[in-house]
Amino acid sequence: MKKCRSAEFDVIMDHENITQETSEIVEKLESKVKIRN
């Protein structure tokens, strides 16, 4: 599941050409979701 997800994010990040910023945002969102659950 996580591999499919990250692959999709990689495509989006490459397309937007803001890989580093997007990955940081994704990490923050994922950590918030984990804490919430």
Biopython code that builds the backbone (N, CA, C, O; Angstrom):
import numpy as np
from Bio.PDB.StructureBuilder import StructureBuilder

atoms = [
    (1, "MET", "N", (0.847, -1.204, 0.000)),
    (1, "MET", "CA", (0.000, 0.000, 0.000)),
    (1, "MET", "C", (0.884, 1.257, 0.000)),
    (1, "MET", "O", (0.694, 2.168, -0.806)),
    (2, "LYS", "N", (1.839, 1.280, 0.910)),
    (2, "LYS", "CA", (2.677, 2.480, 1.023)),
    (2, "LYS", "C", (3.510, 2.685, -0.237)),
    (2, "LYS", "O", (3.724, 3.820, -0.663)),
    (3, "LYS", "N", (3.985, 1.582, -0.841)),
    (3, "LYS", "CA", (4.797, 1.718, -2.054)),
    (3, "LYS", "C", (3.975, 2.351, -3.181)),
    (3, "LYS", "O", (4.463, 3.241, -3.876)),
    (4, "CYS", "N", (2.742, 1.902, -3.363)),
    (4, "CYS", "CA", (1.881, 2.477, -4.413)),
    (4, "CYS", "C", (1.690, 3.971, -4.144)),
    (4, "CYS", "O", (1.786, 4.799, -5.049)),
    (5, "ARG", "N", (1.422, 4.289, -2.895)),
    (5, "ARG", "CA", (1.185, 5.670, -2.509)),
    (5, "ARG", "C", (2.395, 6.543, -2.829)),
    (5, "ARG", "O", (2.269, 7.585, -3.473)),
    (6, "SER", "N", (3.556, 6.110, -2.375)),
    (6, "SER", "CA", (4.759, 6.924, -2.583)),
    (6, "SER", "C", (5.059, 7.068, -4.071)),
    (6, "SER", "O", (5.535, 8.116, -4.508)),
    (7, "ALA", "N", (4.786, 6.026, -4.851)),
    (7, "ALA", "CA", (5.017, 6.111, -6.299)),
    (7, "ALA", "C", (4.130, 7.200, -6.900)),
    (7, "ALA", "O", (4.581, 7.983, -7.736)),
    (8, "GLU", "N", (2.869, 7.245, -6.473)),
    (8, "GLU", "CA", (1.963, 8.284, -6.975)),
    (8, "GLU", "C", (2.476, 9.665, -6.569)),
    (8, "GLU", "O", (2.478, 10.593, -7.378)),
    (9, "PHE", "N", (2.907, 9.798, -5.325)),
    (9, "PHE", "CA", (3.427, 11.086, -4.863)),
    (9, "PHE", "C", (4.665, 11.478, -5.651)),
    (9, "PHE", "O", (4.842, 12.649, -5.987)),
    (10, "ASP", "N", (5.541, 10.489, -5.954)),
    (10, "ASP", "CA", (6.750, 10.790, -6.730)),
    (10, "ASP", "C", (6.366, 11.376, -8.082)),
    (10, "ASP", "O", (6.974, 12.349, -8.527)),
    (11, "VAL", "N", (5.366, 10.800, -8.741)),
    (11, "VAL", "CA", (4.933, 11.305, -10.048)),
    (11, "VAL", "C", (4.427, 12.741, -9.902)),
    (11, "VAL", "O", (4.771, 13.612, -10.700)),
    (12, "ILE", "N", (3.613, 12.975, -8.883)),
    (12, "ILE", "CA", (3.066, 14.320, -8.665)),
    (12, "ILE", "C", (4.207, 15.300, -8.382)),
    (12, "ILE", "O", (4.239, 16.396, -8.941)),
    (13, "MET", "N", (5.132, 14.906, -7.523)),
    (13, "MET", "CA", (6.236, 15.797, -7.157)),
    (13, "MET", "C", (7.101, 16.111, -8.370)),
    (13, "MET", "O", (7.486, 17.262, -8.577)),
    (14, "ASP", "N", (7.411, 15.092, -9.177)),
    (14, "ASP", "CA", (8.213, 15.340, -10.378)),
    (14, "ASP", "C", (7.476, 16.297, -11.305)),
    (14, "ASP", "O", (8.081, 17.199, -11.884)),
    (15, "HIS", "N", (6.178, 16.099, -11.443)),
    (15, "HIS", "CA", (5.390, 16.935, -12.349)),
    (15, "HIS", "C", (5.401, 18.385, -11.868)),
    (15, "HIS", "O", (5.549, 19.306, -12.672)),
    (16, "GLU", "N", (5.246, 18.584, -10.577)),
    (16, "GLU", "CA", (5.211, 19.945, -10.031)),
    (16, "GLU", "C", (6.609, 20.528, -9.865)),
    (16, "GLU", "O", (6.777, 21.741, -9.742)),
    (17, "ASN", "N", (7.610, 19.648, -9.863)),
    (17, "ASN", "CA", (9.006, 20.100, -9.763)),
    (17, "ASN", "C", (9.287, 20.783, -8.428)),
    (17, "ASN", "O", (10.091, 21.713, -8.355)),
    (18, "ILE", "N", (8.618, 20.316, -7.372)),
    (18, "ILE", "CA", (8.878, 20.811, -6.015)),
    (18, "ILE", "C", (8.999, 19.614, -5.072)),
    (18, "ILE", "O", (8.340, 19.545, -4.034)),
    (19, "THR", "N", (9.858, 18.679, -5.463)),
    (19, "THR", "CA", (9.940, 17.398, -4.766)),
    (19, "THR", "C", (10.175, 17.577, -3.269)),
    (19, "THR", "O", (9.474, 16.978, -2.455)),
    (20, "GLN", "N", (11.144, 18.387, -2.908)),
    (20, "GLN", "CA", (11.533, 18.485, -1.505)),
    (20, "GLN", "C", (10.406, 19.071, -0.659)),
    (20, "GLN", "O", (10.071, 18.519, 0.389)),
    (21, "GLU", "N", (9.820, 20.176, -1.098)),
    (21, "GLU", "CA", (8.746, 20.804, -0.330)),
    (21, "GLU", "C", (7.570, 19.855, -0.182)),
    (21, "GLU", "O", (7.028, 19.695, 0.911)),
    (22, "THR", "N", (7.174, 19.223, -1.285)),
    (22, "THR", "CA", (6.018, 18.334, -1.242)),
    (22, "THR", "C", (6.272, 17.171, -0.297)),
    (22, "THR", "O", (5.395, 16.811, 0.488)),
    (23, "SER", "N", (7.455, 16.579, -0.360)),
    (23, "SER", "CA", (7.758, 15.431, 0.498)),
    (23, "SER", "C", (7.706, 15.840, 1.968)),
    (23, "SER", "O", (7.247, 15.067, 2.809)),
    (24, "GLU", "N", (8.170, 17.041, 2.282)),
    (24, "GLU", "CA", (8.117, 17.511, 3.667)),
    (24, "GLU", "C", (6.673, 17.668, 4.119)),
    (24, "GLU", "O", (6.325, 17.275, 5.232)),
    (25, "ILE", "N", (5.829, 18.242, 3.262)),
    (25, "ILE", "CA", (4.412, 18.416, 3.585)),
    (25, "ILE", "C", (3.761, 17.057, 3.792)),
    (25, "ILE", "O", (3.009, 16.859, 4.746)),
    (26, "VAL", "N", (4.053, 16.122, 2.893)),
    (26, "VAL", "CA", (3.472, 14.780, 2.995)),
    (26, "VAL", "C", (3.887, 14.135, 4.310)),
    (26, "VAL", "O", (3.063, 13.510, 4.979)),
    (27, "GLU", "N", (5.144, 14.277, 4.686)),
    (27, "GLU", "CA", (5.619, 13.688, 5.939)),
    (27, "GLU", "C", (4.871, 14.282, 7.126)),
    (27, "GLU", "O", (4.484, 13.552, 8.037)),
    (28, "LYS", "N", (4.664, 15.586, 7.128)),
    (28, "LYS", "CA", (3.946, 16.235, 8.224)),
    (28, "LYS", "C", (2.504, 15.734, 8.291)),
    (28, "LYS", "O", (1.996, 15.431, 9.370)),
    (29, "LEU", "N", (1.846, 15.648, 7.127)),
    (29, "LEU", "CA", (0.466, 15.171, 7.099)),
    (29, "LEU", "C", (0.388, 13.735, 7.589)),
    (29, "LEU", "O", (-0.503, 13.394, 8.368)),
    (30, "GLU", "N", (1.315, 12.886, 7.141)),
    (30, "GLU", "CA", (1.305, 11.481, 7.557)),
    (30, "GLU", "C", (1.512, 11.373, 9.061)),
    (30, "GLU", "O", (0.853, 10.561, 9.710)),
    (31, "SER", "N", (2.407, 12.167, 9.627)),
    (31, "SER", "CA", (2.667, 12.101, 11.063)),
    (31, "SER", "C", (1.432, 12.560, 11.841)),
    (31, "SER", "O", (1.125, 12.002, 12.895)),
    (32, "LYS", "N", (0.725, 13.564, 11.337)),
    (32, "LYS", "CA", (-0.501, 14.022, 11.995)),
    (32, "LYS", "C", (-1.553, 12.924, 11.977)),
    (32, "LYS", "O", (-2.230, 12.692, 12.978)),
    (33, "VAL", "N", (-1.691, 12.250, 10.845)),
    (33, "VAL", "CA", (-2.679, 11.173, 10.729)),
    (33, "VAL", "C", (-2.344, 10.049, 11.701)),
    (33, "VAL", "O", (-3.236, 9.506, 12.352)),
    (34, "LYS", "N", (-1.059, 9.696, 11.804)),
    (34, "LYS", "CA", (-0.641, 8.622, 12.715)),
    (34, "LYS", "C", (-0.967, 8.997, 14.154)),
    (34, "LYS", "O", (-1.459, 8.164, 14.916)),
    (35, "ILE", "N", (-0.695, 10.247, 14.533)),
    (35, "ILE", "CA", (-0.964, 10.696, 15.901)),
    (35, "ILE", "C", (-2.472, 10.649, 16.166)),
    (35, "ILE", "O", (-2.905, 10.232, 17.240)),
    (36, "ARG", "N", (-3.256, 11.072, 15.197)),
    (36, "ARG", "CA", (-4.707, 11.112, 15.348)),
    (36, "ARG", "C", (-5.258, 9.700, 15.546)),
    (36, "ARG", "O", (-6.146, 9.481, 16.370)),
    (37, "ASN", "N", (-4.721, 8.740, 14.778)),
    (37, "ASN", "CA", (-5.201, 7.359, 14.882)),
    (37, "ASN", "C", (-4.654, 6.730, 16.158)),
    (37, "ASN", "O", (-4.936, 5.566, 16.443)),
]
sb = StructureBuilder()
sb.init_structure("model")
sb.init_model(0)
sb.init_chain("A")
sb.init_seg("    ")
for serial, (resi, resn, name, xyz) in enumerate(atoms, 1):
    if name == "N":
        sb.init_residue(resn, " ", resi, " ")
    sb.init_atom(name, np.array(xyz, "f"), 0.0, 1.0, " ", f" {name:<3s}", serial, name[0])
structure = sb.get_structure()
